[in-house]
Amino acid sequence: MSYLFSFLITGGMIFLIAGYVPGIDLQNGYISAVVFAVILAIVNLLLGTILRIVTLPLKILTLGLFSFVISIIIVLVADFLFDGITLHGYIPVIALAFTLGVTSFILKLFK
């Protein structure tokens, strides 16, 4: 049940950020945002784990700031896999990765 709640909150944040940041186009509105959140979770589970292990020395050197680059890569891969959302340029990708990081942090506080 908590995963469903997490997907709905993350989808809501994606939908909210799409309204404010130009360059994020949702095809079916909130439904596309929730499906994109699910795809983000799957990509993060599969690819994110591998990237975090491989780039551990870089994360240590940058005191964890390289995690943001990994988040950007995950958003780009999820955008490539799902056609319901279109990201134009790097500013929307960076804004989405930052927003999703903050949302994830807040959701972890309440678990």
N, C-alpha and C positions, 0 to 999 in steps of 0.2 A: 504494500500500500504506500510505503514511503517513496518508492521509486516512481510510482504514478504521480504522486504529489510533486516530486522533484521535476519530472518531465513537464508537468503543467506549469509550474512556476518558471522553469527555464524557457519554455515556449512563450510564456507571457512576456518575459524580459526581451526575448528576440523580437516579438511583435511590437513591443514598446520602443525598442531601439530602432526598429525599421521605420517607425513613424517620424523619428527625429533626425536620423542620419541619412542624408541623401546618398544614393548608390546601393541601397539594399531594397530589392524588389521581391515581395512575397507573391506567389501566384494565387494561392487560395487563402490568404489571410492567416488567421490563427491556426488553422489545421496544418498549413505548411510549416509554421513555426514549431509546432509540437513534434511533427515528423522529423524536422531538422534537428530538434533537441535529442530525439531518440537516435538518429544517425550519428550525431556528435558523441553520444555516450558510447555507442558501439565502436566508433573510430578511436575514441580515447582509450577504450579498454584494450583494443588490439594493437594499434599503432603507437598510442601514447605510452604504453608500458615499455615497449621496445625502445622508443626514443629516449625515455627517461633513464633506462639502464645504459644505453650506449653513450649518452651525453653526460653521464655523471661527472667526469672530470671538468667539463665546461661549466656545469652547474656549481661545482665547488669553487672554481676560479672566479666566477661572476657572482658568488654569494647568492645563488638561486635565481638571478635575473634571467638566466637562459630559459627558465621554465615558461616565460612569456613568449619566447620565440617558438617553443614547442606548441603552445596554445594556438599561435598564429598558423603553424603548419597544420594542426588538426582541423582548424576552421577551414583552411583552404582545401584540404582533402575532402572534408564533408561537403563543401560547396561543389566540388567536382563530382561527387557521387550522387547528389540529389538535385534534381532539376526544378524543384518547387521554390527555390530561393536563388536569386542571382545577386552576386556581389560585384560591383563595378569599382575597380581600383583597390588600393591598399588601405586607405583611410577607413572604409567600412569594415574591412577585415580586422584591423587593429581595434576599432571601437567595439566590434562584436566580441573579440577575444578578451578585451579588458572587462566588458560588461559580464561576460560569462564567468570570468575569474572571480569577480566580486560577488556574483550570484552564488557561485559554488561555495565561496567562503562563508557567506551568510547562511546558506542551507546547512553547512557543516556545523555552524554554531548552534543551530536549533535541533540537531539530532541527538 
